[in-house]
Amino acid sequence: MIQVRDDGWMIPRSSARFINHSCAPNCALDTTFTLRTLRPVATGEQLTFSYDALTIAEWRRAPECYFWDERWSFDCYCGAPNCVRRVDRYRIRP
């Protein structure tokens, strides 16, 4: 599932359901819920986005919607220099 609004979730039925997490993602959802690349993606490179990213504007608009269920937590092995090693809460990002 992908959180698409403060109180909305989407279950992708397209190949988007296979997109993995990265602490240095190459994609993000835009305001129309379309997955867009953030930078050029090399042939054969996985498409990734951040499962735990949250902007300060999103948080301020509806903090009560951003709870984290421990069942969603997992160890991260993305290999990014800024890897958090464990995805266990939302993190406010620019």
Helices and strands as residue ranges (DSSP letters): E 2-5, E 8-10, G 15-18, E 20-21, E 27-29, E 35-37, E 48-49, E 53-54, H 56-61, G 63-65, G 70-72, E 74-75, E 86-87, E 91-92
